[in-house]
Amino acid sequence: MSPPAHLVLCTEADSEVGMGHAVRCAGLLQAVTLPHTLSVVGGGPVLASLFPDARHRSAPDWRHLDWAALDLPHIDLVLADIPFYRPRDWHRLRCPGAPLVVIDDHGGEVPADVVINGSVLPQYQCYDTPAPGRLLAGPDWALIRPEFAATPWVGPAAKAVTIVVGSGGAARDWALALADGGAAAFTGQPVQIVVGRTFDAMDRLRARCDAGGITLLSGLSATELAGLLAGSAASLITGGMVLYEAVSVGVPVVVYPQIPDLTGEAAWFAERGACIDLGLAQGTPDAAAQAVQSLLTKPETARAMSVRQRALLDGQGIARAATLITHLMETRS
């Protein structure tokens, strides 16, 4: 009997950047059915908790990655999902004899065997020479954890408003400002704020939530977050991967993108009636509350948004990508 395949994941994540990349990789690897061992090459404090059974190797500088120095067993496939990676350095992720699969969001020069790009924006799917051997792009390949599509919105009779806050300093400051207003800012609706496990102002946020009658939740699993969104009357989010997840659930959503990179996708969904986009500079607590109220007070508008959302994304991108990775490892030499 041949030994299990050995997959190496190259990624990084901390409280400022990369959490969405690491989380979607964790969801993808959970869906790979072929028995395999995992090594994680990269940095960041959350990787050990996201991948507890993996070997871990540090890579402080991707420009000088030395596969031999990592002291790893024979590698059957390299999967890379690295935020802000410099295109000219992609070739350093190539390990001799192993296919390279890159999860990418921006296009450019990515000389991989396979590139998976689940963005809805065509301008982010343009690749230069050398082009990837195979490009799998568009919303069918959005790496949304399957729990979200499997947990549809219950409808406008739900009462709570769920606020999901991403990583980074802008998102942190926005969460603190929202909590200052308390649940009363949403005219008495129960409010719950969800943050990730790397949120770096937890004590301050908890104190403000306690004072304002807001429930604070942290580090939820995909199943828990999907259930929370599905049982909410509306959601208010910071964009990024959670926008795709909310759309996959079909919960009416208001988006306040925190950085320029997140604005294009928020605008794309808004143009199709699948969210309310506050824009990069319009996410004050008052504006956010007014937008949420426009969904709470108009149930037919909320229902119509939910229908449009579920038509845009089927939430099966991880299943498709896992099948591809399984095939590549099954056919390894």
C-alpha positions as CSV (number, residue, x, y, z in Angstrom):
1,M,0.0,0.0,0.0
2,S,1.4,3.4,-1.0
3,P,1.9,6.0,1.8
4,P,-0.6,8.9,2.2
5,A,0.0,11.8,-0.1
6,H,1.9,14.7,1.3
7,L,0.4,18.2,0.7
8,V,2.2,21.4,1.6
9,L,0.3,24.6,2.2
10,C,2.1,28.0,1.9
11,T,0.2,30.8,3.6
12,E,0.4,33.4,6.4
13,A,-2.1,35.2,8.7
14,D,-2.2,37.6,11.6
15,S,-4.5,40.2,13.1
16,E,-4.0,42.6,10.2
17,V,-4.0,40.5,7.1
18,G,-4.4,37.0,5.8
19,M,-7.1,35.5,8.1
20,G,-9.5,35.0,5.2
21,H,-6.8,33.3,3.2
22,A,-5.9,30.8,5.9
23,V,-9.6,30.1,6.8
24,R,-10.6,29.3,3.2
25,C,-7.6,27.0,2.9
26,A,-8.6,25.2,6.1
27,G,-12.1,24.7,4.7
28,L,-10.7,23.5,1.4
29,L,-8.4,21.0,3.0
30,Q,-11.1,19.6,5.2
31,A,-13.0,18.8,2.0
32,V,-10.1,16.8,0.4
33,T,-11.2,13.2,0.7
34,L,-7.9,11.5,-0.2
35,P,-5.9,10.5,2.9
36,H,-2.9,12.8,3.1
37,T,-0.5,14.4,5.5
38,L,-0.2,18.2,5.7
39,S,2.7,20.5,6.2
40,V,2.1,24.3,6.6
41,V,4.9,26.7,5.5
42,G,4.4,30.3,6.5
43,G,4.0,32.5,9.5
44,G,1.4,34.0,11.8
45,P,0.0,33.1,15.2
46,V,-3.2,31.5,14.1
47,L,-1.9,28.8,11.8
48,A,-1.2,26.3,14.5
49,S,-4.8,26.5,15.7
50,L,-6.3,26.3,12.2
51,F,-4.1,23.4,11.2
52,P,-3.4,21.6,14.5
53,D,-2.3,18.2,13.0
54,A,0.1,19.7,10.4
55,R,3.9,20.0,10.5
56,H,4.7,23.7,10.7
57,R,7.7,25.4,9.1
58,S,8.5,29.1,9.3
59,A,9.0,31.1,6.1
60,P,9.9,34.7,7.2
61,D,10.7,35.7,3.7
62,W,9.1,34.0,0.6
63,R,11.8,35.5,-1.6
64,H,14.3,33.2,-0.1
65,L,12.3,30.0,0.3
66,D,14.6,27.0,0.3
67,W,12.7,23.7,0.0
68,A,15.7,21.6,0.9
69,A,16.2,23.5,4.2
70,L,12.6,22.9,5.3
71,D,13.4,19.2,5.9
72,L,10.1,17.8,4.7
73,P,9.1,14.4,3.3
74,H,8.5,13.9,-0.4
75,I,6.0,16.5,-1.5
76,D,3.1,15.5,-3.8
77,L,1.4,18.9,-4.2
78,V,2.0,22.5,-3.1
79,L,-1.0,24.7,-2.4
80,A,-0.3,28.4,-2.1
81,D,-2.6,31.2,-0.8
82,I,-0.4,34.2,0.2
83,P,-1.7,37.7,0.6
84,F,0.3,40.5,-1.1
85,Y,2.7,38.1,-2.7
86,R,5.1,39.7,-5.3
87,P,4.4,38.2,-8.7
88,R,8.0,37.8,-9.6
89,D,8.5,35.6,-6.6
90,W,5.8,33.0,-7.4
91,H,8.4,30.7,-9.0
92,R,10.1,30.2,-5.6
93,L,7.0,28.2,-4.5
94,R,7.7,25.6,-7.1
95,C,9.0,22.3,-5.5
96,P,10.6,20.0,-8.1
97,G,8.3,17.2,-9.1
98,A,5.1,18.6,-7.3
99,P,2.3,20.4,-9.0
100,L,1.7,24.0,-7.8
101,V,-1.9,25.1,-7.2
102,V,-2.3,28.8,-6.4
103,I,-5.3,30.5,-4.9
104,D,-5.2,34.0,-6.2
105,D,-7.5,37.1,-6.0
106,H,-5.8,39.6,-8.3
107,G,-4.4,38.2,-11.6
108,G,-1.0,39.2,-13.0
109,E,1.9,36.8,-13.5
110,V,1.2,33.5,-11.7
111,P,3.2,30.7,-13.4
112,A,1.4,27.9,-11.6
113,D,0.0,24.6,-12.9
114,V,-3.5,25.6,-11.7
115,V,-4.8,28.9,-10.5
116,I,-8.1,29.1,-8.7
117,N,-9.6,32.6,-8.7
118,G,-13.1,32.8,-7.2
119,S,-13.5,36.6,-7.5
120,V,-16.7,37.8,-9.2
121,L,-14.7,40.6,-10.9
122,P,-13.4,39.9,-14.4
123,Q,-10.6,42.5,-14.1
124,Y,-9.1,40.4,-11.3
125,Q,-8.9,37.3,-13.6
126,C,-6.4,38.7,-16.1
127,Y,-3.1,36.8,-16.2
128,D,0.2,37.7,-17.9
129,T,2.7,35.4,-19.5
130,P,3.8,33.0,-18.2
131,A,0.1,32.2,-17.7
132,P,-1.1,29.4,-15.4
133,G,-1.4,26.0,-17.0
134,R,-5.1,25.9,-16.1
135,L,-7.3,28.8,-14.9
136,L,-10.4,28.1,-12.9
137,A,-12.1,31.5,-12.3
138,G,-15.4,33.1,-11.4
139,P,-18.0,32.7,-8.7
140,D,-18.3,28.9,-9.3
141,W,-14.8,28.7,-7.8
142,A,-15.3,31.0,-4.8
143,L,-13.9,29.1,-1.9
144,I,-16.9,29.5,0.4
145,R,-17.1,26.9,3.2
146,P,-20.0,24.6,2.4
147,E,-21.8,25.2,5.6
148,F,-23.0,28.5,4.3
149,A,-24.9,27.4,1.2
150,A,-26.3,24.5,3.3
151,T,-27.8,26.9,5.9
152,P,-30.3,29.2,4.1
153,W,-31.8,32.3,5.6
154,V,-34.9,31.7,7.7
155,G,-36.6,34.9,6.5
156,P,-37.5,38.4,7.7
157,A,-39.4,37.2,10.8
158,A,-36.0,36.8,12.5
159,K,-35.2,39.5,15.0
160,A,-31.4,39.9,15.5
161,V,-29.0,42.0,13.6
162,T,-25.6,40.3,13.2
163,I,-22.5,42.4,12.6
164,V,-19.4,40.5,11.3
165,V,-16.1,42.3,11.6
166,G,-13.0,41.3,9.7
167,S,-9.4,41.8,10.5
168,G,-7.3,44.9,10.3
169,G,-7.1,48.3,12.2
170,A,-9.9,50.0,10.2
171,A,-12.3,47.1,11.0
172,R,-11.3,47.2,14.7
173,D,-12.0,50.9,15.0
174,W,-15.3,50.6,13.2
175,A,-16.4,47.8,15.6
176,L,-15.6,49.9,18.6
177,A,-17.5,52.9,17.2
178,L,-20.6,50.7,16.5
179,A,-20.5,49.2,20.0
180,D,-20.4,52.8,21.4
181,G,-23.9,53.3,20.0
182,G,-25.2,50.2,21.6
183,A,-28.2,48.1,20.5
184,A,-30.4,51.2,20.7
185,A,-28.8,52.5,17.5
186,F,-30.8,49.7,15.7
187,T,-34.1,50.8,17.3
188,G,-34.2,48.1,19.8
189,Q,-33.3,45.1,17.7
190,P,-31.1,42.5,19.4
191,V,-27.6,43.0,18.1
192,Q,-24.7,40.6,18.1
193,I,-21.1,41.4,17.0
194,V,-18.9,38.6,15.7
195,V,-15.1,39.0,15.5
196,G,-12.3,36.6,14.7
197,R,-9.9,35.0,17.1
198,T,-7.1,37.5,16.2
199,F,-9.2,40.6,17.1
200,D,-6.7,42.8,19.0
201,A,-9.0,45.0,21.1
202,M,-11.2,42.3,22.6
203,D,-11.3,43.7,26.2
204,R,-12.3,47.2,25.0
205,L,-14.9,45.8,22.6
206,R,-16.4,43.5,25.3
207,A,-16.7,46.4,27.7
208,R,-18.5,48.6,25.2
209,C,-20.8,45.7,24.1
210,D,-21.7,44.9,27.7
211,A,-22.5,48.6,28.3
212,G,-24.7,48.8,25.2
213,G,-26.6,45.5,25.5
214,I,-24.8,43.9,22.5
215,T,-23.8,40.2,22.5
216,L,-20.2,39.7,21.6
217,L,-19.1,36.4,19.9
218,S,-15.6,35.4,18.9
219,G,-13.8,32.7,16.9
220,L,-17.0,30.9,15.6
221,S,-16.8,27.8,13.4
222,A,-18.3,27.9,9.9
223,T,-21.3,26.0,11.2
224,E,-21.9,28.5,14.0
225,L,-21.5,31.5,11.8
226,A,-23.7,30.1,9.1
227,G,-26.4,29.4,11.6
228,L,-26.1,32.9,13.1
229,L,-26.4,34.6,9.8
230,A,-29.3,32.4,8.7
231,G,-31.2,33.2,11.8
232,S,-30.7,37.0,11.6
233,A,-33.1,39.5,10.2
234,A,-30.2,41.3,8.5
235,S,-26.4,41.5,8.7
236,L,-23.8,44.3,8.6
237,I,-20.3,43.2,7.5
238,T,-16.9,44.6,6.5
239,G,-16.6,42.8,3.2
240,G,-14.1,40.3,1.9
241,M,-14.8,36.5,2.2
242,V,-17.6,37.0,4.7
243,L,-19.6,38.9,1.9
244,Y,-19.5,35.8,-0.2
245,E,-20.5,33.7,2.8
246,A,-23.4,35.9,3.6
247,V,-24.6,36.0,0.0
248,S,-24.3,32.2,0.0
249,V,-26.6,32.0,3.0
250,G,-29.0,34.6,1.5
251,V,-29.2,36.9,4.5
252,P,-29.9,40.5,3.6
253,V,-26.7,42.3,4.0
254,V,-25.2,45.8,4.3
255,V,-21.5,46.1,3.5
256,Y,-19.0,48.6,4.7
257,P,-15.7,47.7,2.9
258,Q,-12.8,48.7,5.1
259,I,-10.0,48.9,2.5
260,P,-9.9,49.8,-1.2
261,D,-9.3,46.1,-2.2
262,L,-12.8,45.2,-0.9
263,T,-14.8,47.9,-2.7
264,G,-15.0,46.3,-6.1
265,E,-16.7,43.2,-5.0
266,A,-19.1,45.1,-2.7
267,A,-20.1,47.3,-5.7
268,W,-20.5,44.2,-8.0
269,F,-23.0,42.6,-5.6
270,A,-24.8,45.9,-4.9
271,E,-25.3,46.4,-8.7
272,R,-27.1,43.1,-8.8
273,G,-29.3,43.9,-5.8
274,A,-27.5,41.4,-3.6
275,C,-26.3,43.9,-0.9
276,I,-26.4,47.5,0.2
277,D,-22.9,48.9,-0.3
278,L,-22.0,51.9,2.0
279,G,-18.8,52.5,0.1
280,L,-15.3,53.1,1.4
281,A,-16.0,56.3,3.3
282,Q,-19.7,56.1,4.2
283,G,-19.8,53.6,7.0
284,T,-20.6,55.8,10.0
285,P,-22.6,54.1,12.7
286,D,-25.6,56.3,11.8
287,A,-25.4,55.4,8.1
288,A,-25.0,51.8,8.9
289,A,-28.0,51.7,11.2
290,Q,-30.1,53.5,8.6
291,A,-29.2,51.0,5.9
292,V,-29.9,48.1,8.2
293,Q,-33.3,49.7,9.1
294,S,-34.2,49.9,5.4
295,L,-34.0,46.1,5.3
296,L,-35.8,45.5,8.6
297,T,-38.7,47.7,7.8
298,K,-39.2,46.4,4.2
299,P,-39.5,42.6,4.4
300,E,-40.3,42.3,0.7
301,T,-37.1,44.1,-0.2
302,A,-35.2,41.8,2.1
303,R,-36.8,38.7,0.6
304,A,-36.0,39.9,-2.9
305,M,-32.4,40.5,-2.0
306,S,-32.1,37.0,-0.6
307,V,-33.5,35.4,-3.7
308,R,-31.0,37.3,-5.9
309,Q,-28.1,36.4,-3.6
310,R,-28.7,32.7,-3.7
311,A,-29.0,32.9,-7.5
312,L,-25.5,34.4,-7.8
313,L,-23.5,31.9,-5.8
314,D,-24.1,28.2,-5.4
315,G,-21.5,27.8,-2.6
316,Q,-19.9,24.7,-4.2
317,G,-16.5,26.2,-5.0
318,I,-14.7,24.3,-2.2
319,A,-16.2,21.0,-3.3
320,R,-15.0,21.6,-6.9
321,A,-11.5,22.6,-5.8
322,A,-11.2,19.7,-3.4
323,T,-12.1,17.3,-6.2
324,L,-9.4,18.8,-8.4
325,I,-6.7,18.6,-5.7
326,T,-7.8,15.0,-4.9
327,H,-7.3,14.1,-8.6
328,L,-3.9,15.8,-8.8
329,M,-2.7,13.8,-5.8
330,E,-4.2,10.6,-6.9
331,T,-2.3,10.8,-10.2
332,R,1.0,11.7,-8.6
333,S,4.0,9.8,-9.7
